[in-house]
């Protein structure tokens, strides 16, 4: 799976939540199964993205899974997990804009740029809200960032954080990213060393680097004290489930949390094809459409019930980019029907 380097690399081991079975029978492994969908997880603090993925994969007994961008252990928040056919579209979420709520500790610079690093410099915080707003405005737009040594970016086949752990510093090239907006959520003159901001940015933005740059513009230095990813493309943290809640659910409830694969493309325009045209599209054949060119499209079968894959439209031709297999399309329809059946059962059981 591709990995988004928005923040530092996964480094710390999570507080494990495993429970030993009481007897040998409980240790019997249930078979894996083919699941096709997306689960929006609120990643817990202290867990690596991969550890969270593996935990949920085991809970769901899924055959194939991947996540859509690394959150380091310091960060919490939205981590979309893809299963089966949905992994074909994980790159869409990886490339999407992200949003974060970041807590900055002003007046302190640390090794690594976050709260886990040793404090290497302290300066008094002598600023006001107007100066903070001006600093945020100066860092909005297209900017250059130097990737931090404590990040997952690879140089000569090794992640930068591996060099950092060995006490080595390697040459890095600045990267251009876009900061769409920075909003001040909380700052008080009576407690000037704590600043909370909301950031909306392009993929590949290093929030810890943004925190350090903001601190330098304020003349006091800063480090990242906390980070929550609040959205990725059309997906929102408000729709995510916590790992604790997932652990408390039974199997049916967990399956009900799976969203259809097209949730990753929810902000793309959609096209619906007839049954015959849908079959040809799934075979990879180009179809003629009397519509303007479009770089990104979601494609569905008749009635919009079955998501078939992604495509682009050029010169009146619909050209497939990523396709679900017929088996994956059928599984998607069966999952949707099962969801309707569960909803009908709950409605029938509800007191009048």
N, C-alpha and C positions, 0 to 999 in steps of 0.2 A: 504494500500500500504506500502511496505517497504520504509524506509527512510535512505538515506546515511548521515552519520554524518561527512562528509568531512569538514564542517565548523560549526559555531555556530548555535544554534537553531533559528528558526524564532521568532523575538521578537517585532519588531517595526511595527506599522500600516502604510500601504502605503498612499501616497497622493491619495485620491480617485479620480476617473475619471468618476464618475457617472453623468448623466445629467437627470434632472427631465423632464418627458414628459409634453407637453404643454396642453394636454387634457386627458380626461378619456379614450378615444379610444386608445390613444398611450400606455396606461398602460396595455392593454390586453396582457396576456402572451401567446406567441405562444407555441404549444406543443413541448415537448422534442422529440428527434429522436435518433435512434440507429446509431451511427457513429463508424467506426472501422478504426483506423489509428493513426498516430503519428504526432504531430505538434512540430516543433523545435522553441521554444520561446527564445528570448533574454530577459531575465528577467530584468525589470527596477530596478534601485536603489531605496531602501526604501520600496519595496514590499516584503512581505513574499512569499515563494514559494506557499503556499496554497491559499493566496489571488489571486496570478497571475493565478493559476489553476482554481479557481472558476470563475474569470472574463472571461477567455477564454471558459470555459465550458458553461457559460451563453450566450456568444456571438455565439457559435456554436449550442446552444440548445441541447447539448449532454446529453444522459441518464446516461452514466457511464464514469468516468474519473479518472485519477490519475497521479502523477508525479513520476519521477524515481530517486529522490534524492534531499534532501533539500539544497537550497542555502539561506544563511541568508540575512537579508535586506541590510547589508553592501555590499554584493556581487552582481554583475551583470553577464550576460552571459548565456551560454547554459543551458536551462532547458527543456528536452524532456517531453512533455505531451502526455499521452496515452489515447486513447478513445476506449471503447467497447472491442472487441477481442484483441486489442493490449496490454491491461493491463495484459494479461496472460504472456507477455514476458518482463514486466518491470524489473523483477529481473535481466535479462541479462545486462541491462544498469546499474543497481545498482551495480553489481559485477564488471563492467568493469573498466579499468584504466581511470584516468581522467587527464586533463591538465589544468593549470591555469597560468594566468599572474598576479603576485602579486607585489604590490608597498609597500615597507617597509620604515618606518621612523626610521632611525638609531639615536641612542643617547637618545631615550626615551622609557621607559617601562610604560605600562598602565595597569590599572586594567581591566582584561578581554582580554588583548593582542591585542586590535584593537583601532582605532582612536576614537571610541565613549567612551572609558573608561577614567577615570581620570588618569592623569600622576602621577605615584608613584615614579619614579626615573629618573634623567637626568644625563648623562655622556658625556664627550667630545668624538667626533668621530675622532679618530686618526688611520686611516687605509689607505690602498692602494689597487689597483686592485688585486695584487698578493695575498694579505691576504684574500680578499673576495673570490677569486677563490679557495683558499685552504680551506676556511670554507665551501664553497658549496660542494667541493669534499668530505670533511669529513662527510657531512650529506647525501651523496648519497649512495644508496644501502639499505640493510635491516637495519632498525633502530627501536628503541623503543621510543614511545611517551606516555607521561602522558596526558590523555584526559583533556582538560581545563574545569574549572567549568562552563564557559559560553558555553556549548555545549548541544546537544540534547540527548546524551547518558543517558540512564535511570539507576538509582540505586534505588532499592527497590520501583520500580513502578513510580518514579518521575524523570523527566528530570533534569540533573545537573544544568541547568540555573535557574530552580525553586529554588533550594537550594541557588544558588548564589544571586538571588534577595532578598532572606530572610536573607542574610548575613551569611549563613552557608557554611562551607567547609566540604566535606565528603571524605572518603578514596576512592581512585581510583587505579586501577591496570594498569600498563603500557601495551600498545598494540604494537605489531610488525606490521610495515607497510614497504612498499618498495618505496623508492624515486628512480625512474629510471634515472632521469636526472634533473639537475638544470643549466640553462643557464643565464648568465648576459645579460640583454637587455639594461640597461642604468645605468651608474654611472659615475660621474665626480668628480675629485679631488677638483674642485672649488666649488662644491655643494655636499659635502660628506654625507649629512644626508638623501639623497634620493637614494634608490636602487630599480631597477625594475628587476625582474627575471621571467623566464618561468620555470614552474615546471611540470614534468610528473611523476605521482605517482599512487600507488595502491589505491583501494577503502579504505575509512576509514581514510585517511590521514588528519590531522588537519593542515591547512596551517598557521593559526595563531600561533600554537605551533612551526612549522618550522621556522617562522619569529623570534620568541623569541629565539629559540635555535641558530639561525644564529647570532643574535645580541650578545648573550653571548659569542660565539666563537670569535667574533670581539672585545670583551671587552668593548662594548659601550651600549649594550642593544638595543632592537628594538621592534616595534609593527607593526601590519598590517594596512596600511593606505588605501589600496584599493585592490579589488580582482575581477578578471574576469575569469569565467570558459570558456575555449576555445575549449574543446572537451570532449567527453565521449564515450569511445570505438571508433567505426567507425564514430560517429556523430561529426560534426564540427559547431562551432559558425558561420562560414561563410555562412552556409545554413539556419540560423535561421532568424525569422522575429521579429521585435520589437512589443511591445504592441500598441504603437501609430500607427504604420502602419496597424496593424490588425484592430484597431478601425476605421480606415479610409476606410477599404474595405467594399464592399457589401458582401452578403451571398455567392454568387457564388465564389468570389475571396477568401474568407476565406476557403471554402471547398477545393479549389484548392491547398491550402497550406498543406493539410493533406497528409502525406506519408503513404505508405502501412505498415502494422505491421512488415514485415520482415526487415525494415530498421534498427531495433534494433539489428539484427543478421547479418548485411551485411558483416562482416568479417569472418563468419563461412563457411565451405565448404557446398556445396549444393548437393542434390540428387533429381532426377526426377523419378517419378513413372508413370506407365501406368494408364489408366483410371480405370481399374479393381483393380489394386494394390492400387491406391490412395483411392478408396472406402473402401477397407479392412483396410488400414492404419488409416483412419479417424474413423473407428469403434474400434480402439485400438488393432487390431490384429497385431502380429509380422510378419514381412516379411523377407524372405531370400534374402541376397545380397552378391554377390561375391566381397567383397571389404574389405580392412583392417579395423580394429577396429578404431573407432573415438568417442571421448567424446562428441562432439557437431556437429550437422548437421542441416541444413535447408532442409525441405522436400517440394517438389512441385509436382503438378500434371503434366500431359503430356504437353510438350512444355514449361514448366516452367512458365505458366501464372498464376497459382493459388498457393499461399503459403498455405500449409496445417498445418504446425506446426514445432516443434523442436523434435529432436530425438537423440539417440546415437546408435552406431553400436558395437556390442560385439559378438564375436564368429560367425560371419556371419549373425547375426540377427539384423534387424532394429527395435529398441524398441522406441516407442513414449514416449516423455516427456511431452510436452504441445501441445494440439491440438486445432485448430479452429473448431467451429461447422460448419455443412454444410451451415447454414444460414449466418454465418460470412464469409465463403469462397465465397458464392454467392455475398454478399454485396461487398466484395473486388473486384471481377470481374466487377461488375456493376460500381464501382467507377473508376476503370481503364478505362472502356469503356467511361464513362462520361468525363474523362480527355482527352482521344483521340478526342472525339467529340468537346470539347472546343478548343483544339489545331487546329483542322481542320477548325473550324469556324473562329478563329483568322487569319489563313492562307488565307482563302477565302476572308476575309474582308480587308486584307492588300493591299495597293496600289501597282500596278505593275510598 
